[in-house]
Each structure stands twice: as structure tokens, then as C-alpha cells.
Amino acid sequence: MAAASIPASPQPFKLILGSSSVARKHILTEMGLEFEVMTADIDEKSIRRENPDELVTVLAEAKADAIMSRLNIADYQKEGDRPTLLITSDIVVVHEGIIREKPTTKEEARQFLKGYSGSHVSTVGSVVVTNLTTGKRLGSLDKAEVYFHDIPDEVIENLIDEGVVFRVAGGLLLEHPLTLPFVEAVVSVYLI
């Protein structure tokens, strides 16, 4: 006798990912979560802070605010509805005290990646979760130190030609198959 399949419990909340990041979508998918994607479409360069912790926090909050401004929040506050959570985030790379966001030119990407070769960077990330049903918002920071072996020029050029470096903070995608072999160590500093 075949075992009856047990229907999966419905997810106890609705989820909106406020990002088009492939990595963030992959994480939620791997966790088995159902979600919809909405992007903030804000001018991130117009929001500046010298402190990387402050910068990623205000950017993640600005993304949440921009998405919420396009929603009818009353639709998410109906009696008996499952809560809806909006997740927004931002990350920067800090190298030699300088905040590095997405490179805009090949030369800038090349400069970033050559600087990381045989050196190390810090990553500072912020995640903000907004409960659209209650209006409550919480955020957290994640920091890590990333140490690199020497990265050959050929690898740097291949990363630039592929174009992925222009879509990620500091031109750095650690899990990329071309980058990963040159990551010596990743040390999580702390979560706040």
C-alpha cells in the first residue's frame, strides 16, 4: 500500500523580495519559500553616507519605502489575511577604507579586482524586513572579512568580459566559479 502524500502546509506568511538579485532569489528558493519579486528602482547613488553601516541600512530602508509607496498598504492589513513580509537589502564592499558599490566601467571593475588580489576586503550587508500587515520593521547588519590569494589577470579579464561584476557590490561575487578558487578565507565578523 502506497503512503498517502501529506499536503504541504501553506506558508504562514506572504513574502515579497524587494530585489532582483539572483543570489537572494536562490536563497529563498533553496529554503522552499514562495515569494514574489518587486524592485525599488531607486537612484542608489543619490543616497550617500560615509559610514558603510549607515549606507547599507539607509539604502535597504529606502528600497522598502519605495516599494511600499507603490502598494496599497490597506490591501495587506485585511482581517484574517496572512501577514505579508517585505525583505529589502543592500551590501557594499570596503577596501582600504573606501566603500565600493557596483563598478560602472571596465577600468573601475579591473581596478577593484586587481586591488583585492593578494589582499582582503570587508563586506557590510543590511537586511530589512517590513511586516506590511502591522507596519513593524526590523533590520540587521552582517559583516565579513574576505581574504584573497593572488588573482591572475586572465581571471579578472574573464570576469569583466562576462559582465557579472557590474551587477554586484565591489564587482565581487564570491561564489562565482572564477572567483571562488582565489578566496583564501571568509571570516564572519558579527551580526547586529
Contact map, one row per residue, 1 for C-alpha under 8 A:
111000000000000000000000000000000000000000000000000000000000000000000000000000000000000000000000000000000000000000000000000000000000000000000000000000000000000000000000000000000000000000000000
111100000000000000000000000000000000000000000000000000000000000000000000000000000000000000000000000000000000000000000000000000000000000000000000000000000000000000000000000000000000000000000000
111110000000000000000000000000000000000000000000000000000000000000000000000000000000000000000000000000000000000000000000000000000000000000000000000000000000000000000000000000000000000000000000
011111000000000000000000000000000000000000000000000000000000000000000000000000000000000000000000000000000000000000000000000000000000000000000000000000000000000000000000000000000000000000000000
001111100000000000000000000000000000000000000000000000000000000000000000000000000000000000000000000000000000000000000000000000000000000000000000000000000000000000000000000000000000000000000000
000111110000000000000000000000000000000000000000000000000000000000000000000000000000000000000000000000000000000000000000000000000000000000000000000000000000000000000000000000000000000000000000
000011111000000000000000000000000000000000000000000000000000000000000000000000000000000000000000000000000000000000000000000000000000000000000000000000000000000000000000000000000000000000000000
000001111100000000000000000000000000000000000000000000000000000000000000000000000000000000000000000000000000000000000000000000000000000000000000000000000000000000000000000000000000000000000000
000000111110000000000000000000000000000000000000000000000000000000000000000000000000000000000000000000000000000000000000000000000000000000000000000000000000000000000000000000000000000000000000
000000011111000000000000000000000000000000000000000000000000000000000000000000000000000000000000000000000000000000000000000000000000000000000000000000000000000000000000000000000000000000000000
000000001111110000000000000000001100000000000000000000000000000000000000000000000000000000000000000000000000000000000000000000000000000000000000000000000000000000000000000000000000000000000000
000000000111110000000000000000000000000000000000000000000000000000000000000000000110000000000000000000000000000000000000000000000000000000000000000000000000000000000000000000000000000000000000
000000000011111000000000000000000000000000000000000000000000000000000000000000000111100000000000000000000000000000000000000000000000000000000000000000000000000000000000000000000000000000000000
000000000011111100000000000000000110000000000000000000000000000000000000000000000111100000000000000000000000000000000000000000000000000000000000000000000000000000000000000000000000000000000000
000000000000111110000000000000000111000000000000000000000000000000000000000000000001111000000000000000000000000000000000000000000000000000000000000000000000000000000000000000000000000000000000
000000000000011111000000000000000011110000000000000000000000000000000000000000000001111000000000000000000000000000000000000000000000000000000000000000000000000000000000000000000000000000000000
000000000000001111110000100000000011111000000000000000000000000000000000000000000000011100000000000000000000000000000000000000000000000000000000000000000000000000000000000000000000000000000000
000000000000000111110000000000000000111100000000000000000000001100100000000000000000011110000000000000000000000000000000000000000000000000000000000000000000000000000000000000000000000000000000
000000000000000011111001000000000000111100000000000000000000000000000000000000000000000110000000000000000000000000000000000000000000000000000000000000000000000000000000000000000000000000000000
000000000000000011111101100000000000111000000000000000000000000000000000000000000000000000000000000000000000000000000000000000000000000000000000000000000000000000000000000000000000000000000000
000000000000000000111111100000000000000000000000000000000000000000000000000000000000000000000000000000000000000000000000000000000000000000000000000000000000000000000000000000000000000000000000
000000000000000000011111110000000000000000000000000000000000000000000000000000000000000000000000000000000000000000000000000000000000000000000000000000000000000000000000000000000000000000000000
000000000000000000001111111000000000000000000000000000000000000000000000000000000000000000000000000000000000000000000000000000000000000000000000000000000000000000000000000000000000000000000000
000000000000000000111111111100000000000000000000000000000000000000000000000000000000000000000000000000000000000000000000000000000000000000000000000000000000000000000000000000000000000000000000
000000000000000010011111111110000000000000000000000000000000000000000000000000000000000000000000000000000000000000000000000000000000000000000000000000000000000000000000000000000000000000000000
000000000000000000000111111111000000000000000000000000000000000000000000000000000000000000000000000000000000000000000000000000000000000000000000000000000000000000000000000000000000000000000000
000000000000000000000011111111100000000000000000000000000000000000000000000000000000000000000000000000000000000000000000000000000000000000000000000000000000000000000000000000000000000000000000
000000000000000000000001111111111110000000000000000000000000000000000000000000000000000000000000000000000000000000000000000000000000000000000000000000000000000000000000000000000000000000000000
000000000000000000000000111111111100000000000000000000000000000000000000000000000000000000000000000000000000000000000000000000000000000000000000000000000000000000000000000000000000000000000000
000000000000000000000000011111111000000000000000000000000000000000000000000000000000000000000000000000000000000000000000000000000000000000000000000000000000000000000000000000000000000000000000
000000000000000000000000001111111000000000000000000000000000000000000000000000000000000000000000000000000000000000000000000000000000000000000000000000000000000000000000000000000000000000000000
000000000000000000000000000111111100000000000000000000000000000000000000000000000000000000000000000000000000000000000000000000000000000000000000000000000000000000000000000000000000000000000000
000000000010000000000000000111111110000000000000000000000000000000000000000000000000000000000000000000000000000000000000000000000000000000000000000000000000000000000000000000000000000000000000
000000000010011000000000000110011111000000000000000000000000000000000000000000000000000000000000000000000000000000000000000000000000000000000000000000000000000000000000000000000000000000000000
000000000000011110000000000100001111100000000000000000000000000000000000000000000000000000000000000000000000000000000000000000000000000000000000000000000000000000000000000000000000000000000000
000000000000001110000000000000000111110000000000000000000000000000000000000000000000000000000000000000000000000000000000000000000000000000000000000000000000000000000000000000000000000000000000
000000000000000111110000000000000011111000000000000000000000000000000000000000000000000000000000000000000000000000000000000000000000000000000000000000000000000000000000000000000000000000000000
000000000000000111110000000000000001111100000000000000000000000000100000000000000000000000000000000000000000000000000000000000000000000000000000000000000000000000000000000000000000000000000000
000000000000000011110000000000000000111110000000000000000000001000100000000000000000000000000000000000000000000000000000000000000000000000000000000000000000000000000000000000000000000000000000
000000000000000001100000000000000000011111000000000000000000001101100000000000000000000000000000000000000000000000000000000000000000000000000000000000000000000000000000000000000000000000000000
000000000000000000000000000000000000001111100000000000000000001001000000000000000000000000000000000000000000000000000000000000000000000000000000000000000000000000000000000000000000000000000000
000000000000000000000000000000000000000111110000000000000000011001000000000000000000000000000000000000000000000000000000000000000000000000000000000000000000000000000000000000000000000000000000
000000000000000000000000000000000000000011111110000000000000000000000000000000000000000000000000000000000000000000000000000000000000000000000000000000000000000000000000000000000000000000000000
000000000000000000000000000000000000000001111110000000000010000000000000000000000000000000000000000000000000000000000000000000000000000000000000000000000000000000000000000000000000000000000000
000000000000000000000000000000000000000000111111000000000000000000000000000000000000000000000000000000000000000000000000000000000000000000000000000000000000000000000000000000000000000000000000
000000000000000000000000000000000000000000111111000000000000000000000000000000000000000000000000000000000000000000000000000000000000000000000000000000000000000000000000000000000000000000000000
000000000000000000000000000000000000000000111111100000100110000000000000000000000000000000000000000000000000000000000000000000000000000000000000000000000000000000000000000000000000000000000000
000000000000000000000000000000000000000000001111110000100000000000000000000000000000000000000000000000000000000000000000000000000000000000000000000000000000000000000000000000000000000000000000
000000000000000000000000000000000000000000000011111101100000000000000000000000000000000000000000000000000000000000000000000000000000000000000000000000000000000000000000000000000000000000000000
000000000000000000000000000000000000000000000001111101100000000000000000000000000000000000000000000000000000000000000000000000000000000000000000000000000000000000000000000000000000000000000000
000000000000000000000000000000000000000000000000111111100000000000000000000000000000000000000000000000000000000000000000000000000000000000000000000000000000000000000000000000000000000000000000
000000000000000000000000000000000000000000000000111111110000000000000000000000000000000000010100001000000000000000000000000100000000000000000000000000000000000000000000000000000000000000000000
000000000000000000000000000000000000000000000000001111111000000000000000000000000000000000000000000000000000000000000000000111000000000000001000000000000000000000000000000000000000000000000000
000000000000000000000000000000000000000000000000111111111100000000000000000000000000000000000000000000000000000000000000000000000000000000000000000000000000000000000000000000000000000000000000
000000000000000000000000000000000000000000000011111111111110000000000000000000000000000000000000000000000000000000000000000000000000000000000000000000000000000000000000000000000000000000000000
000000000000000000000000000000000000000000000000000111111111000000000000000000000000000011110000000000000000000000000000000111000000000000000000000000000000000000000000000000000000000000000000
000000000000000000000000000000000000000000000000000011111111100000000000000000000000000011000000000000000000000000000000000001110000000000101000000000000000000000000000000000000000000000000000
000000000000000000000000000000000000000000000010000001111111110000000000000000000000000000000000000000000000000000000000000000000000000000000000000000000000000000000000000000000000000000000000
000000000000000000000000000000000000000000010010000000111111111000000000000000000000000011000000000000000000000000000000000000000000000000000000000000000000000000000000000000000000000000000000
000000000000000000000000000000000000000000000000000000011111111100000000000000000000000111000000000000000000000000000000000001110000000000000000000000000000000000000000000000000000000000000000
000000000000000000000000000000000000000000000000000000001111111110000000000000000000000110000000000000000000000000000000000000010000000000000000000000000000000000000000000000000000000000000000
000000000000000000000000000000000000000001000000000000000111111111000000000000000000000000000000000000000000000000000000000000000000000000000000000000000000000000000000000000000000000000000000
000000000000000001000000000000000000001111000000000000000011111111100000000000000000000110000000000000000000000000000000000000000000000000000000000000000000000000000000000000000000000000000000
000000000000000001000000000000000000000100000000000000000001111111110000000000000000011100000000000000000000000000000000000000010100000000000000000000000000000000000000000000000000000000000000
000000000000000000000000000000000000000000000000000000000000111111111000000000000000000000000000000000000000000000000000000000000000000000000000000000000000000000000000000000000000000000000000
000000000000000000000000000000000000000111000000000000000000011111111100000000000000000000000000000000000000000000000000000000000000000000000000000000000000000000000000000000000000000000000000
000000000000000001000000000000000000011100000000000000000000001111111110000000000000000000000000000000000000000000000000000000000000000000000000000000000000000000000000000000000000000000000000
000000000000000000000000000000000000000000000000000000000000000111111111100000000000000000000000000000000000000000000000000000000000000000000000000000000000000000000000000000000000000000000000
000000000000000000000000000000000000000000000000000000000000000011111111000000000000000000000000000000000000000000000000000000000000000000000000000000000000000000000000000000000000000000000000
000000000000000000000000000000000000000000000000000000000000000001111111000000000000000000000000000000000000000000000000000000000000000000000000000000000000000000000000000000000000000000000000
000000000000000000000000000000000000000000000000000000000000000000111111100000000000000000000000000000000000000000000000000000000000000000000000000000000000000000000000000000000000000000000000
000000000000000000000000000000000000000000000000000000000000000000011111111100000000000000000000000000000000000000000000000000000000000000000000000000000000000000000000000000000000000000000000
000000000000000000000000000000000000000000000000000000000000000000010011111110000000000000000000000000000000000000000000000000000001100000000000000000000000000000000000000000000000000000000000
000000000000000000000000000000000000000000000000000000000000000000000001111111000000000000000000000000000000000000000000000000000000000000000000000000000000000000000000000000000000000000000000
000000000000000000000000000000000000000000000000000000000000000000000001111111000000000000000000000000000000000000000000000000000000000000000000000000000000000000000000000000000000000000000000
000000000000000000000000000000000000000000000000000000000000000000000001111111001011000000000000000000000000000000000000000000000001100000000000000000000000000000000000000000000000000000000000
000000000000000000000000000000000000000000000000000000000000000000000000111111101010000000000000000000000000000000000000000000000001110000000000000000000000000000000000000000000000000000000000
000000000000000000000000000000000000000000000000000000000000000000000000011111111000000000000000000000000000000000000000000000000000100000000000000000000000000000000000000000000000000000000000
000000000000000000000000000000000000000000000000000000000000000000000000000011111000000000000000000000000000000000000000000000000000000000000000000000000000000000000000000000000000000000000000
000000000000000000000000000000000000000000000000000000000000000000000000000001111100000000000000000000000000000000000000000000000000000000000000000000000000000000000000000000000000000000000000
000000000000000000000000000000000000000000000000000000000000000000000000000111111110000000000000000000000000000000000000000000000000000000000000000000000000000000000000000000000000000000000000
000000000001110000000000000000000000000000000000000000000000000000000000000000011111000000000000000000000000000000000000000000000000000000000000000000000000000000000000000000000000000000000000
000000000001110000000000000000000000000000000000000000000000000000000000000110001111100000000000000000000000000000000000000000000011110000000000000000000000000000000000000000000000000000000000
000000000000111100000000000000000000000000000000000000000000000000000000000100000111110000000000000000000000000000000000000000000011100000000000000000000000000000000000000000000000000000000000
000000000000111100000000000000000000000000000000000000000000000000000000000000000011111000000000000000000000000000000000000000001111100000000000000000000000000000000000000000000000000000000000
000000000000001111000000000000000000000000000000000000000000000100000000000000000001111100000000000000000000000000000000000000001111000000000000000000000000000000000000000000000000000000000000
000000000000001111000000000000000000000000000000000000000000000100000000000000000000111110000000000000000000000000000000000000111100000000000000000000000000000000000000000000000000000000000000
000000000000000011100000000000000000000000000000000000000001101100000000000000000000011111000000000000000000000000000000000000111000000000000000000000000000000000000000000000000000000000000000
000000000000000001100000000000000000000000000000000000011011101000000000000000000000001111100000000000000000000000000000000011110000000000000000000000000000000000000000000000000000000000000000
000000000000000000000000000000000000000000000000000000011011000000000000000000000000000111110000000000000000000000000000000011100000000000000000000000000000000000000000000000000000000000000000
000000000000000000000000000000000000000000000000000000010000000000000000000000000000000011111000000010000000000000000000001111000000000000000000000000000000000000000000100000000000000000000000
000000000000000000000000000000000000000000000000000100010000000000000000000000000000000001111100001110000000000000000000001110000000000000000000000000000000000000000000110000000000000000000000
000000000000000000000000000000000000000000000000000000000000000000000000000000000000000000111110001110000000000000000000111100000000000000000000000000000000000000000000110100000000000000000000
000000000000000000000000000000000000000000000000000100000000000000000000000000000000000000011111111100000000000000000000111100000000000000000000000000000000000000000000010000000000000000000000
000000000000000000000000000000000000000000000000000000000000000000000000000000000000000000001111111100000000000000110001110000000000000000000000000000000000000000000000000000000000000000000000
000000000000000000000000000000000000000000000000000000000000000000000000000000000000000000000111110000000000000000000000100000000000000000000000000000000000000000000000000000000000000000000000
000000000000000000000000000000000000000000000000000000000000000000000000000000000000000000000111111000000000000000000000000000000000000000000000000000000000000000000000000000000000000000000000
000000000000000000000000000000000000000000000000000000000000000000000000000000000000000000000111111100000000000000000000000000000000000000000000000000000000000000000000000000000000000000000000
000000000000000000000000000000000000000000000000000100000000000000000000000000000000000000011110111110000000000000000000000000000000000000000000000000000000000000000000000000000000000000000000
000000000000000000000000000000000000000000000000000000000000000000000000000000000000000000011110011111100000000000000000000000000000000000000000000000000000000000000000110000000000000000000000
000000000000000000000000000000000000000000000000000000000000000000000000000000000000000000111000001111100000000000000000000000000000000000000000000000000000000000000001111000000000000000000000
000000000000000000000000000000000000000000000000000000000000000000000000000000000000000000000000000111110000000000000000000000000000000000000000000000000000000000001111111000000000000000000000
000000000000000000000000000000000000000000000000000000000000000000000000000000000000000000000000000111111101100000000000000000000000000000000000000000000000000000001111111000000000000000000000
000000000000000000000000000000000000000000000000000000000000000000000000000000000000000000000000000001111101100000000000000000000000000000000000000000000000000000000100000000000000000000000000
000000000000000000000000000000000000000000000000000000000000000000000000000000000000000000000000000000111111100000000000000000000000000000000000000000000000000000000100000000000000000000000000
000000000000000000000000000000000000000000000000000000000000000000000000000000000000000000000000000000111111110000000000000000000000000000000000000000000000000100000000000000000000000000000000
000000000000000000000000000000000000000000000000000000000000000000000000000000000000000000000000000000001111111000000000000000000000000000000000000000000000000000000000000000000000000000000000
000000000000000000000000000000000000000000000000000000000000000000000000000000000000000000000000000000111111111100000000000000000000000000000000000000000000000000000000000000000000000000000000
000000000000000000000000000000000000000000000000000000000000000000000000000000000000000000000000000000111111111110000000000000000000000000000000000000000000000100001100011000000000000000000000
000000000000000000000000000000000000000000000000000000000000000000000000000000000000000000000000000000000111111111000000000000000000000000000000000000000001100100000000000000000000000000000000
000000000000000000000000000000000000000000000000000000000000000000000000000000000000000000000000000000000011111111100000000000000000000000000000000000000000000000000000000000000000000000000000
000000000000000000000000000000000000000000000000000000000000000000000000000000000000000000000000000000000001111111110000000000000000000000000000000000000000000000000000011000000000000000000000
000000000000000000000000000000000000000000000000000000000000000000000000000000000000000000000000000000000000111111111000000000000000000000000000000000000001000000000000001100000000000000000000
000000000000000000000000000000000000000000000000000000000000000000000000000000000000000000000000000000000000011111111000000000000000000000000000000000101001000000000000000000000000000000000000
000000000000000000000000000000000000000000000000000000000000000000000000000000000000000000000010000000000000001111111010000000000000000000000000000000000000000000000000000000000000000000000000
000000000000000000000000000000000000000000000000000000000000000000000000000000000000000000000010000000000000000111111111100000000000000000000000000100100000000000000000000000000000000000000000
000000000000000000000000000000000000000000000000000000000000000000000000000000000000000000000000000000000000000011111111000000000000000000000000000111110000000000000000000000000000000000000000
000000000000000000000000000000000000000000000000000000000000000000000000000000000000000000000000000000000000000000011111000000000000000000000000001111100000000000000000000000000000000000000000
000000000000000000000000000000000000000000000000000000000000000000000000000000000000000000000000000000000000000000111111100000000000000000000000001111000000000000000000000000000000000000000000
000000000000000000000000000000000000000000000000000000000000000000000000000000000000000000000010000000000000000000011111110000000000000000000000111100000000000000000000000000000000000000000000
000000000000000000000000000000000000000000000000000000000000000000000000000000000000000000001111000000000000000000010011111000000000000000000000111000000000000000000000000000000000000000000000
000000000000000000000000000000000000000000000000000000000000000000000000000000000000000000001110000000000000000000000001111100000000000000000011110000000000000000000000000000000000000000000000
000000000000000000000000000000000000000000000000000000000000000000000000000000000000000000111100000000000000000000000000111110000000000000000111110000000000000000000000000000000000000000000000
000000000000000000000000000000000000000000000000000110010000000000000000000000000000000000111100000000000000000000000000011111000000000000001111000000000000000000000000000000000000000000000000
000000000000000000000000000000000000000000000000000010010000000000000000000000000000000011110000000000000000000000000000001111100000000000001110000000000000000000000000000000000000000000000000
000000000000000000000000000000000000000000000000000010011001000000000000000000000000000011100000000000000000000000000000000111110000000000111100000000000000000000000000000000000000000000000000
000000000000000000000000000000000000000000000000000000001001000000000000000000000000001111000000000000000000000000000000000011111000000000111000000000000000000000000000000000000000000000000000
000000000000000000000000000000000000000000000000000000001001100100000000000000000000001110000000000000000000000000000000000001111100000011110000000000000000000000000000000000000000000000000000
000000000000000000000000000000000000000000000000000000000000000000000000000000000000111100000000000000000000000000000000000000111110000011100000000000000000000000000000000000000000000000000000
000000000000000000000000000000000000000000000000000000000000000100000000000000000000111000000000000000000000000000000000000000011111001111000000000000000000000000000000000000000000000000000000
000000000000000000000000000000000000000000000000000000000000000000000000000000000011110000000000000000000000000000000000000000001111111110000000000000000000000000000000000000000000000000000000
000000000000000000000000000000000000000000000000000000000000000000000000100110000011110000000000000000000000000000000000000000000111111100000000000000000000000000000000000000000000000000000000
000000000000000000000000000000000000000000000000000000000000000000000000100111000011100000000000000000000000000000000000000000000011111000000000000000000000000000000000000000000000000000000000
000000000000000000000000000000000000000000000000000000000000000000000000000010000010000000000000000000000000000000000000000000000011111100000000000000000000000000000000000000000000000000000000
000000000000000000000000000000000000000000000000000000000000000000000000000000000000000000000000000000000000000000000000000000000111111110000000000000000000000000000000000000000000000000000000
000000000000000000000000000000000000000000000000000000000000000000000000000000000000000000000000000000000000000000000000000000000111011111000000000000000000000000000000000000000000000000000000
000000000000000000000000000000000000000000000000000000000000000000000000000000000000000000000000000000000000000000000000000000011110001111100000000000000000000000000000000000000000000000000000
000000000000000000000000000000000000000000000000000000000000000000000000000000000000000000000000000000000000000000000000000000011100000111110000000000000000000000000000000000000000000000000000
000000000000000000000000000000000000000000000000000000001000000000000000000000000000000000000000000000000000000000000000000001111000000011111000000000000000000000000000000000000000000000000000
000000000000000000000000000000000000000000000000000000000000000000000000000000000000000000000000000000000000000000000000000001110000000001111100000000000000000000000000000000000000000000000011
000000000000000000000000000000000000000000000000000010001000000000000000000000000000000000000000000000000000000000000000000111100000000000111110000000000000000000000000000000000000000000000011
000000000000000000000000000000000000000000000000000000000000000000000000000000000000000000000000000000000000000000000000001111000000000000011111000000000000000000000000000000000000000000011111
000000000000000000000000000000000000000000000000000000000000000000000000000000000000000000000000000000000000000000000000011110000000000000001111100000000000000000000000000000000000000000011110
000000000000000000000000000000000000000000000000000000000000000000000000000000000000000000000000000000000000000000000000011100000000000000000111110000000000000000000000000000000000000001111100
000000000000000000000000000000000000000000000000000000000000000000000000000000000000000000000000000000000000000000000001111000000000000000000011111000000000000000000000000000000000000001111000
000000000000000000000000000000000000000000000000000000000000000000000000000000000000000000000000000000000000000000000001111000000000000000000001111100000000000000000000000000000000001111100000
000000000000000000000000000000000000000000000000000000000000000000000000000000000000000000000000000000000000000000000111100000000000000000000000111110000000000000000000000000000000001111000000
000000000000000000000000000000000000000000000000000000000000000000000000000000000000000000000000000000000000000000011111000000000000000000000000011111100000000000000000000000000000011110000000
000000000000000000000000000000000000000000000000000000000000000000000000000000000000000000000000000000000000000000001110000000000000000000000000001111100000000000000000000000000000011100000000
000000000000000000000000000000000000000000000000000000000000000000000000000000000000000000000000000000000000000000001110000000000000000000000000000111110000000000000000000000000000010000000000
000000000000000000000000000000000000000000000000000000000000000000000000000000000000000000000000000000000000000001011100000000000000000000000000000111111011000000000000000000000000010000000000
000000000000000000000000000000000000000000000000000000000000000000000000000000000000000000000000000000000000000000001000000000000000000000000000000001111111000000000000000000000000000000000000
000000000000000000000000000000000000000000000000000000000000000000000000000000000000000000000000000000000000000001000000000000000000000000000000000000111111100000000000000000000000000000000000
000000000000000000000000000000000000000000000000000000000000000000000000000000000000000000000000000000000000000000000000000000000000000000000000000000011111110000000000000000000000000000000000
000000000000000000000000000000000000000000000000000000000000000000000000000000000000000000000000000000000000000000000000000000000000000000000000000000111111111000000000000000000110000000000000
000000000000000000000000000000000000000000000000000000000000000000000000000000000000000000000000000000000000010011000000000000000000000000000000000000111111111100000000000000000000000000000000
000000000000000000000000000000000000000000000000000000000000000000000000000000000000000000000000000000000000010000000000000000000000000000000000000000001111111110000000000000000000000000000000
000000000000000000000000000000000000000000000000000000000000000000000000000000000000000000000000000000000000000000000000000000000000000000000000000000000111111111000000000000000000000000000000
000000000000000000000000000000000000000000000000000000000000000000000000000000000000000000000000000000000000000000000000000000000000000000000000000000000011111111111000000000000100000000000000
000000000000000000000000000000000000000000000000000000000000000000000000000000000000000000000000000000000100110000000000000000000000000000000000000000000001111111111100000000000000000000000000
000000000000000000000000000000000000000000000000000000000000000000000000000000000000000000000000000000000000000000000000000000000000000000000000000000000000111111100000000000000000000000000000
000000000000000000000000000000000000000000000000000000000000000000000000000000000000000000000000000000000000000000000000000000000000000000000000000000000000011111111000000000000000000000000000
000000000000000000000000000000000000000000000000000000000000000000000000000000000000000000000000000000000000000000000000000000000000000000000000000000000000001111111110000000000000000000000000
000000000000000000000000000000000000000000000000000000000000000000000000000000000000000000000000000000000000000000000000000000000000000000000000000000000000001101111111001010000000000000000000
000000000000000000000000000000000000000000000000000000000000000000000000000000000000000000000000000001100000100000000000000000000000000000000000000000000000001101111111111110000000000000000000
000000000000000000000000000000000000000000000000000000000000000000000000000000000000000000000000000001111000100000000000000000000000000000000000000000000000000100111111001000000000000000000000
000000000000000000000000000000000000000000000000000000000000000000000000000000000000000000000000000001100000000000000000000000000000000000000000000000000000000000111111101000000000000000000000
000000000000000000000000000000000000000000000000000000000000000000000000000000000000000000000000000011100000000000000000000000000000000000000000000000000000000000011111111110000000000000000000
000000000000000000000000000000000000000000000000000000000000000000000000000000000000000000111000000111100000000000000000000000000000000000000000000000000000000000001011111100000000000000000000
000000000000000000000000000000000000000000000000000000000000000000000000000000000000000000011100000111100000100100000000000000000000000000000000000000000000000000001001111100000000000000000000
000000000000000000000000000000000000000000000000000000000000000000000000000000000000000000000000000011100000100110000000000000000000000000000000000000000000000000011111111110000000000000000000
000000000000000000000000000000000000000000000000000000000000000000000000000000000000000000001000000000000000000010000000000000000000000000000000000000000000000000001001111111000000000000000000
000000000000000000000000000000000000000000000000000000000000000000000000000000000000000000000000000000000000000000000000000000000000000000000000000000000000000000011001001111110010000000000000
000000000000000000000000000000000000000000000000000000000000000000000000000000000000000000000000000000000000000000000000000000000000000000000000000000000000000000000000000111110011001000000000
000000000000000000000000000000000000000000000000000000000000000000000000000000000000000000000000000000000000000000000000000000000000000000000000000000000000000000000000000011111011000000000000
000000000000000000000000000000000000000000000000000000000000000000000000000000000000000000000000000000000000000000000000000000000000000000000000000000000000000000000000000011111111000000000000
000000000000000000000000000000000000000000000000000000000000000000000000000000000000000000000000000000000000000000000000000000000000000000000000000000000000000000000000000000111111100000000000
000000000000000000000000000000000000000000000000000000000000000000000000000000000000000000000000000000000000000000000000000000000000000000000000000000000010001000000000000000011111100000000000
000000000000000000000000000000000000000000000000000000000000000000000000000000000000000000000000000000000000000000000000000000000000000000000000000000000010000000000000000011111111111000000000
000000000000000000000000000000000000000000000000000000000000000000000000000000000000000000000000000000000000000000000000000000000000000000000000000000000000000000000000000001111111111000000000
000000000000000000000000000000000000000000000000000000000000000000000000000000000000000000000000000000000000000000000000000000000000000000000000000000000000000000000000000000001111111100000000
000000000000000000000000000000000000000000000000000000000000000000000000000000000000000000000000000000000000000000000000000000000000000000000000000111100000000000000000000000000011111100000000
000000000000000000000000000000000000000000000000000000000000000000000000000000000000000000000000000000000000000000000000000000000000000000000000011110000000000000000000000001000011111111000000
000000000000000000000000000000000000000000000000000000000000000000000000000000000000000000000000000000000000000000000000000000000000000000000000011110000000000000000000000000000000111111000000
000000000000000000000000000000000000000000000000000000000000000000000000000000000000000000000000000000000000000000000000000000000000000000000000011100000000000000000000000000000000001111100000
000000000000000000000000000000000000000000000000000000000000000000000000000000000000000000000000000000000000000000000000000000000000000000000001111000000000000000000000000000000000001111110000
000000000000000000000000000000000000000000000000000000000000000000000000000000000000000000000000000000000000000000000000000000000000000000000001110000000000000000000000000000000000000011111000
000000000000000000000000000000000000000000000000000000000000000000000000000000000000000000000000000000000000000000000000000000000000000000000111100000000000000000000000000000000000000001111100
000000000000000000000000000000000000000000000000000000000000000000000000000000000000000000000000000000000000000000000000000000000000000000000111100000000000000000000000000000000000000000111110
000000000000000000000000000000000000000000000000000000000000000000000000000000000000000000000000000000000000000000000000000000000000000000000111000000000000000000000000000000000000000000011111
000000000000000000000000000000000000000000000000000000000000000000000000000000000000000000000000000000000000000000000000000000000000000000011110000000000000000000000000000000000000000000001111
000000000000000000000000000000000000000000000000000000000000000000000000000000000000000000000000000000000000000000000000000000000000000000011100000000000000000000000000000000000000000000000111
